[in-house]
Amino acid sequence: MSKSVFYHAGCSVCVSAEQDIVNLLGADKVEVVHIGNDKSRIDEAEKAGVKSVPALVTPNGNVLHINFGASMADVKG
């Protein structure tokens, strides 16, 4: 089974959600991607269907938007 991918931009909402997701799933089951620091992953997130962060993309491609921290347009700057 592949990992879920948790995308976030580093805001307080995102960091709080990251901690909860890692605690719920386990660090070995989720890849955390801080797209505020690694903008090269923005296109990947958008292609996966991420519209806002924080968001979790499950191994079978479902996108779970968690709370609302920032839109992808805001992240792109």
N, CA, C and O atoms as a printed pandas DataFrame, in Angstrom:
     atom_number atom_name residue_name chain_id  residue_number  x_coord  y_coord  z_coord
0              1         N          MET        A               1    0.852   -1.186    0.000
1              2        CA          MET        A               1    0.000    0.000    0.000
2              3         C          MET        A               1    0.885    1.232    0.000
3              4         O          MET        A               1    1.833    1.318    0.781
4              5         N          SER        A               2    0.585    2.182   -0.865
5              6        CA          SER        A               2    1.366    3.412   -0.890
6              7         C          SER        A               2    0.878    4.371    0.199
7              8         O          SER        A               2   -0.164    4.163    0.821
8              9         N          LYS        A               3    1.653    5.404    0.401
9             10        CA          LYS        A               3    1.345    6.373    1.460
10            11         C          LYS        A               3    0.299    7.386    1.011
11            12         O          LYS        A               3    0.127    7.641   -0.181
12            13         N          SER        A               4   -0.386    7.952    1.984
13            14        CA          SER        A               4   -1.184    9.148    1.751
14            15         C          SER        A               4   -0.212   10.318    1.668
15            16         O          SER        A               4    0.903   10.244    2.184
16            17         N          VAL        A               5   -0.638   11.395    1.019
17            18        CA          VAL        A               5    0.197   12.591    0.930
18            19         C          VAL        A               5   -0.572   13.744    1.550
19            20         O          VAL        A               5   -1.694   14.048    1.144
20            21         N          PHE        A               6    0.040   14.382    2.537
21            22        CA          PHE        A               6   -0.567   15.520    3.223
22            23         C          PHE        A               6    0.133   16.784    2.746
23            24         O          PHE        A               6    1.321   16.984    2.998
24            25         N          TYR        A               7   -0.625   17.640    2.051
25            26        CA          TYR        A               7   -0.084   18.896    1.534
26            27         C          TYR        A               7   -0.476   20.031    2.463
27            28         O          TYR        A               7   -1.625   20.120    2.898
28            29         N          HIS        A               8    0.480   20.896    2.765
29            30        CA          HIS        A               8    0.166   22.081    3.568
30            31         C          HIS        A               8    1.131   23.208    3.231
31            32         O          HIS        A               8    2.117   23.014    2.519
32            33         N          ALA        A               9    0.826   24.396    3.759
33            34        CA          ALA        A               9    1.614   25.581    3.438
34            35         C          ALA        A               9    2.285   26.201    4.657
35            36         O          ALA        A               9    2.880   27.274    4.555
36            37         N          GLY        A              10    2.201   25.550    5.792
37            38        CA          GLY        A              10    2.924   26.017    6.965
38            39         C          GLY        A              10    2.169   26.940    7.902
39            40         O          GLY        A              10    2.721   27.358    8.920
40            41         N          CYS        A              11    0.918   27.274    7.589
41            42        CA          CYS        A              11    0.155   28.148    8.486
42            43         C          CYS        A              11   -0.211   27.369    9.755
43            44         O          CYS        A              11   -0.041   26.152    9.810
44            45         N          SER        A              12   -0.699   28.057   10.743
45            46        CA          SER        A              12   -1.014   27.392   12.012
46            47         C          SER        A              12   -2.099   26.337   11.850
47            48         O          SER        A              12   -2.041   25.300   12.511
48            49         N          VAL        A              13   -3.084   26.572   10.993
49            50        CA          VAL        A              13   -4.130   25.584   10.728
50            51         C          VAL        A              13   -3.499   24.327   10.127
51            52         O          VAL        A              13   -3.829   23.205   10.512
52            53         N          CYS        A              14   -2.585   24.539    9.173
53            54        CA          CYS        A              14   -1.927   23.417    8.495
54            55         C          CYS        A              14   -1.056   22.608    9.448
55            56         O          CYS        A              14   -1.092   21.378    9.430
56            57         N          VAL        A              15   -0.286   23.281   10.266
57            58        CA          VAL        A              15    0.619   22.599   11.191
58            59         C          VAL        A              15   -0.175   21.780   12.209
59            60         O          VAL        A              15    0.204   20.655   12.536
60            61         N          SER        A              16   -1.258   22.335   12.699
61            62        CA          SER        A              16   -2.112   21.612   13.641
62            63         C          SER        A              16   -2.705   20.371   12.978
63            64         O          SER        A              16   -2.713   19.291   13.568
64            65         N          ALA        A              17   -3.201   20.530   11.753
65            66        CA          ALA        A              17   -3.766   19.394   11.023
66            67         C          ALA        A              17   -2.692   18.350   10.729
67            68         O          ALA        A              17   -2.957   17.151   10.807
68            69         N          GLU        A              18   -1.481   18.796   10.393
69            70        CA          GLU        A              18   -0.372   17.864   10.141
70            71         C          GLU        A              18   -0.134   16.975   11.361
71            72         O          GLU        A              18   -0.016   15.757   11.235
72            73         N          GLN        A              19   -0.065   17.583   12.523
73            74        CA          GLN        A              19    0.175   16.816   13.745
74            75         C          GLN        A              19   -0.924   15.791   13.975
75            76         O          GLN        A              19   -0.644   14.652   14.351
76            77         N          ASP        A              20   -2.169   16.187   13.754
77            78        CA          ASP        A              20   -3.286   15.259   13.935
78            79         C          ASP        A              20   -3.239   14.125   12.918
79            80         O          ASP        A              20   -3.446   12.967   13.278
80            81         N          ILE        A              21   -2.974   14.436   11.672
81            82        CA          ILE        A              21   -2.925   13.416   10.615
82            83         C          ILE        A              21   -1.809   12.420   10.887
83            84         O          ILE        A              21   -2.024   11.212   10.786
84            85         N          VAL        A              22   -0.628   12.903   11.227
85            86        CA          VAL        A              22    0.498   12.010   11.513
86            87         C          VAL        A              22    0.176   11.132   12.722
87            88         O          VAL        A              22    0.486    9.941   12.725
88            89         N          ASN        A              23   -0.440   11.713   13.740
89            90        CA          ASN        A              23   -0.815   10.928   14.921
90            91         C          ASN        A              23   -1.879    9.882   14.590
91            92         O          ASN        A              23   -1.834    8.771   15.117
92            93         N          LEU        A              24   -2.819   10.219   13.739
93            94        CA          LEU        A              24   -3.887    9.285   13.379
94            95         C          LEU        A              24   -3.416    8.160   12.464
95            96         O          LEU        A              24   -3.749    6.995   12.677
96            97         N          LEU        A              25   -2.641    8.519   11.445
97            98        CA          LEU        A              25   -2.233    7.537   10.434
98            99         C          LEU        A              25   -0.916    6.854   10.749
99           100         O          LEU        A              25   -0.700    5.702   10.374
100          101         N          GLY        A              26   -0.036    7.565   11.439
101          102        CA          GLY        A              26    1.317    7.079   11.679
102          103         C          GLY        A              26    2.278    7.692   10.671
103          104         O          GLY        A              26    1.955    7.814    9.490
104          105         N          ALA        A              27    3.440    8.071   11.134
105          106        CA          ALA        A              27    4.425    8.754   10.289
106          107         C          ALA        A              27    4.858    7.900    9.095
107          108         O          ALA        A              27    5.257    8.432    8.059
108          109         N          ASP        A              28    4.778    6.587    9.240
109          110        CA          ASP        A              28    5.180    5.697    8.150
110          111         C          ASP        A              28    4.107    5.545    7.072
111          112         O          ASP        A              28    4.358    4.935    6.033
112          113         N          LYS        A              29    2.918    6.094    7.310
113          114        CA          LYS        A              29    1.802    5.958    6.367
114          115         C          LYS        A              29    1.460    7.248    5.626
115          116         O          LYS        A              29    0.567    7.261    4.779
116          117         N          VAL        A              30    2.171    8.333    5.942
117          118        CA          VAL        A              30    1.847    9.615    5.316
118          119         C          VAL        A              30    3.129   10.374    4.965
119          120         O          VAL        A              30    4.062   10.464    5.763
120          121         N          GLU        A              31    3.142   10.911    3.754
121          122        CA          GLU        A              31    4.222   11.798    3.334
122          123         C          GLU        A              31    3.726   13.222    3.525
123          124         O          GLU        A              31    2.664   13.584    3.018
124          125         N          VAL        A              32    4.477   14.022    4.245
125          126        CA          VAL        A              32    4.102   15.411    4.486
126          127         C          VAL        A              32    4.851   16.290    3.487
127          128         O          VAL        A              32    6.076   16.235    3.386
128          129         N          VAL        A              33    4.088   17.103    2.750
129          130        CA          VAL        A              33    4.672   17.996    1.756
130          131         C          VAL        A              33    4.305   19.427    2.116
131          132         O          VAL        A              33    3.133   19.803    2.073
132          133         N          HIS        A              34    5.298   20.218    2.467
133          134        CA          HIS        A              34    5.120   21.648    2.785
134          135         C          HIS        A              34    5.327   22.406    1.480
135          136         O          HIS        A              34    6.458   22.728    1.115
136          137         N          ILE        A              35    4.223   22.693    0.771
137          138        CA          ILE        A              35    4.357   23.328   -0.537
138          139         C          ILE        A              35    4.716   24.807   -0.444
139          140         O          ILE        A              35    5.040   25.437   -1.450
140          141         N          GLY        A              36    4.657   25.353    0.760
141          142        CA          GLY        A              36    5.166   26.708    0.949
142          143         C          GLY        A              36    6.677   26.729    0.801
143          144         O          GLY        A              36    7.251   27.705    0.319
144          145         N          ASN        A              37    7.318   25.641    1.221
145          146        CA          ASN        A              37    8.773   25.519    1.108
146          147         C          ASN        A              37    9.210   24.836   -0.174
147          148         O          ASN        A              37   10.308   25.094   -0.668
148          149         N          ASP        A              38    8.370   23.968   -0.721
149          150        CA          ASP        A              38    8.719   23.210   -1.923
150          151         C          ASP        A              38    7.680   23.476   -3.000
151          152         O          ASP        A              38    6.809   22.646   -3.261
152          153         N          LYS        A              39    7.782   24.640   -3.618
153          154        CA          LYS        A              39    6.791   25.060   -4.616
154          155         C          LYS        A              39    6.787   24.172   -5.855
155          156         O          LYS        A              39    5.841   24.215   -6.641
156          157         N          SER        A              40    7.834   23.368   -6.037
157          158        CA          SER        A              40    7.863   22.457   -7.178
158          159         C          SER        A              40    6.791   21.381   -7.070
159          160         O          SER        A              40    6.507   20.702   -8.057
160          161         N          ARG        A              41    6.196   21.211   -5.913
161          162        CA          ARG        A              41    5.166   20.178   -5.705
162          163         C          ARG        A              41    3.736   20.722   -5.874
163          164         O          ARG        A              41    2.770   19.968   -5.762
164          165         N          ILE        A              42    3.604   22.035   -6.146
165          166        CA          ILE        A              42    2.271   22.633   -6.304
166          167         C          ILE        A              42    1.523   22.012   -7.477
167          168         O          ILE        A              42    0.348   21.669   -7.349
168          169         N          ASP        A              43    2.191   21.864   -8.616
169          170        CA          ASP        A              43    1.545   21.290   -9.797
170          171         C          ASP        A              43    1.055   19.866   -9.513
171          172         O          ASP        A              43   -0.045   19.486   -9.914
172          173         N          GLU        A              44    1.873   19.099   -8.827
173          174        CA          GLU        A              44    1.508   17.733   -8.433
174          175         C          GLU        A              44    0.241   17.735   -7.577
175          176         O          GLU        A              44   -0.666   16.932   -7.793
176          177         N          ALA        A              45    0.190   18.644   -6.606
177          178        CA          ALA        A              45   -0.975   18.731   -5.722
178          179         C          ALA        A              45   -2.228   19.099   -6.514
179          180         O          ALA        A              45   -3.286   18.501   -6.323
180          181         N          GLU        A              46   -2.105   20.074   -7.394
181          182        CA          GLU        A              46   -3.261   20.494   -8.189
182          183         C          GLU        A              46   -3.732   19.370   -9.109
183          184         O          GLU        A              46   -4.937   19.165   -9.262
184          185         N          LYS        A              47   -2.805   18.643   -9.719
185          186        CA          LYS        A              47   -3.187   17.523  -10.588
186          187         C          LYS        A              47   -3.893   16.426   -9.802
187          188         O          LYS        A              47   -4.728   15.707  -10.352
188          189         N          ALA        A              48   -3.565   16.295   -8.526
189          190        CA          ALA        A              48   -4.221   15.309   -7.666
190          191         C          ALA        A              48   -5.612   15.765   -7.245
191          192         O          ALA        A              48   -6.395   14.968   -6.728
192          193         N          GLY        A              49   -5.934   17.067   -7.465
193          194        CA          GLY        A              49   -7.251   17.594   -7.123
194          195         C          GLY        A              49   -7.291   18.487   -5.906
195          196         O          GLY        A              49   -8.371   18.860   -5.447
196          197         N          VAL        A              50   -6.129   18.839   -5.371
197          198        CA          VAL        A              50   -6.072   19.713   -4.196
198          199         C          VAL        A              50   -6.484   21.125   -4.597
199          200         O          VAL        A              50   -5.901   21.715   -5.506
200          201         N          LYS        A              51   -7.492   21.661   -3.915
201          202        CA          LYS        A              51   -7.991   23.020   -4.177
202          203         C          LYS        A              51   -7.580   24.001   -3.094
203          204         O          LYS        A              51   -7.513   25.208   -3.328
204          205         N          SER        A              52   -7.303   23.474   -1.903
205          206        CA          SER        A              52   -6.871   24.305   -0.788
206          207         C          SER        A              52   -6.066   23.419    0.158
207          208         O          SER        A              52   -6.168   22.193    0.131
208          209         N          VAL        A              53   -5.282   24.059    0.974
209          210        CA          VAL        A              53   -4.502   23.332    1.969
210          211         C          VAL        A              53   -4.943   23.773    3.360
211          212         O          VAL        A              53   -5.354   24.918    3.549
212          213         N          PRO        A              54   -4.860   22.883    4.318
213          214        CA          PRO        A              54   -4.323   21.528    4.281
214          215         C          PRO        A              54   -5.259   20.557    3.582
215          216         O          PRO        A              54   -6.481   20.695    3.625
216          217         N          ALA        A              55   -4.642   19.562    2.932
217          218        CA          ALA        A              55   -5.403   18.528    2.245
218          219         C          ALA        A              55   -4.635   17.215    2.295
219          220         O          ALA        A              55   -3.404   17.191    2.271
220          221         N          LEU        A              56   -5.381   16.138    2.364
221          222        CA          LEU        A              56   -4.794   14.805    2.380
222          223         C          LEU        A              56   -5.256   14.074    1.125
223          224         O          LEU        A              56   -6.452   14.000    0.845
224          225         N          VAL        A              57   -4.298   13.535    0.371
225          226        CA          VAL        A              57   -4.620   12.710   -0.789
226          227         C          VAL        A              57   -4.366   11.261   -0.382
227          228         O          VAL        A              57   -3.247   10.889   -0.029
228          229         N          THR        A              58   -5.417   10.456   -0.437
229          230        CA          THR        A              58   -5.311    9.063   -0.017
230          231         C          THR        A              58   -4.632    8.232   -1.107
231          232         O          THR        A              58   -4.537    8.672   -2.252
232          233         N          PRO        A              59   -4.162    7.042   -0.758
233          234        CA          PRO        A              59   -3.494    6.199   -1.750
234          235         C          PRO        A              59   -4.348    5.879   -2.986
235          236         O          PRO        A              59   -3.806    5.656   -4.069
236          237         N          ASN        A              60   -5.672    5.857   -2.830
237          238        CA          ASN        A              60   -6.514    5.579   -3.999
238          239         C          ASN        A              60   -7.014    6.846   -4.686
239          240         O          ASN        A              60   -7.916    6.783   -5.522
240          241         N          GLY        A              61   -6.428    8.008   -4.335
241          242        CA          GLY        A              61   -6.687    9.244   -5.071
242          243         C          GLY        A              61   -7.770   10.147   -4.540
243          244         O          GLY        A              61   -8.045   11.182   -5.149
244          245         N          ASN        A              62   -8.399    9.807   -3.434
245          246        CA          ASN        A              62   -9.394   10.710   -2.852
246          247         C          ASN        A              62   -8.689   11.896   -2.214
247          248         O          ASN        A              62   -7.649   11.740   -1.573
248          249         N          VAL        A              63   -9.258   13.077   -2.391
249          250        CA          VAL        A              63   -8.706   14.296   -1.793
250          251         C          VAL        A              63   -9.611   14.718   -0.649
251          252         O          VAL        A              63  -10.801   14.968   -0.841
252          253         N          LEU        A              64   -9.032   14.793    0.547
253          254        CA          LEU        A              64   -9.765   15.213    1.729
254          255         C          LEU        A              64   -9.276   16.602    2.121
255          256         O          LEU        A              64   -8.174   16.754    2.648
256          257         N          HIS        A              65  -10.100   17.611    1.862
257          258        CA          HIS        A              65   -9.749   18.978    2.245
258          259         C          HIS        A              65  -10.088   19.153    3.722
259          260         O          HIS        A              65  -11.223   18.921    4.140
260          261         N          ILE        A              66   -9.111   19.558    4.496
261          262        CA          ILE        A              66   -9.231   19.623    5.938
262          263         C          ILE        A              66   -9.233   21.076    6.379
263          264         O          ILE        A              66   -8.268   21.807    6.158
264          265         N          ASN        A              67  -10.337   21.487    7.007
265          266        CA          ASN        A              67  -10.440   22.872    7.446
266          267         C          ASN        A              67  -10.125   23.767    6.258
267          268         O          ASN        A              67  -10.216   23.292    5.126
268          269         N          PHE        A              68   -9.770   24.998    6.438
269          270        CA          PHE        A              68   -9.354   25.849    5.323
270          271         C          PHE        A              68   -8.232   26.743    5.802
271          272         O          PHE        A              68   -8.428   27.601    6.662
272          273         N          GLY        A              69   -7.058   26.535    5.241
273          274        CA          GLY        A              69   -5.902   27.354    5.577
274          275         C          GLY        A              69   -5.625   28.366    4.494
275          276         O          GLY        A              69   -5.517   29.562    4.763
276          277         N          ALA        A              70   -5.507   27.879    3.243
277          278        CA          ALA        A              70   -5.201   28.757    2.113
278          279         C          ALA        A              70   -5.606   28.081    0.815
279          280         O          ALA        A              70   -5.500   26.862    0.675
280          281         N          SER        A              71   -6.070   28.886   -0.134
281          282        CA          SER        A              71   -6.367   28.349   -1.459
282          283         C          SER        A              71   -5.052   28.107   -2.196
283          284         O          SER        A              71   -4.016   28.649   -1.812
284          285         N          MET        A              72   -5.091   27.310   -3.235
285          286        CA          MET        A              72   -3.889   27.066   -4.033
286          287         C          MET        A              72   -3.422   28.355   -4.696
287          288         O          MET        A              72   -2.222   28.554   -4.885
288          289         N          ALA        A              73   -4.359   29.236   -5.052
289          290        CA          ALA        A              73   -3.975   30.523   -5.628
290          291         C          ALA        A              73   -3.157   31.340   -4.628
291          292         O          ALA        A              73   -2.186   31.995   -5.008
292          293         N          ASP        A              74   -3.545   31.303   -3.352
293          294        CA          ASP        A              74   -2.799   32.011   -2.317
294          295         C          ASP        A              74   -1.402   31.410   -2.149
295          296         O          ASP        A              74   -0.426   32.135   -1.955
296          297         N          VAL        A              75   -1.316   30.092   -2.224
297          298        CA          VAL        A              75   -0.042   29.410   -2.053
298          299         C          VAL        A              75    0.923   29.762   -3.189
299          300         O          VAL        A              75    2.124   29.932   -2.976
300          301         N          LYS        A              76    0.366   29.867   -4.403
301          302        CA          LYS        A              76    1.197   30.200   -5.570
302          303         C          LYS        A              76    1.762   31.618   -5.456
303          304         O          LYS        A              76    2.828   31.930   -5.986
304          305         N          GLY        A              77    1.011   32.462   -4.748
305          306        CA          GLY        A              77    1.465   33.835   -4.538
306          307         C          GLY        A              77    1.208   34.670   -5.691
307          308         O          GLY        A              77    1.531   35.858   -5.677
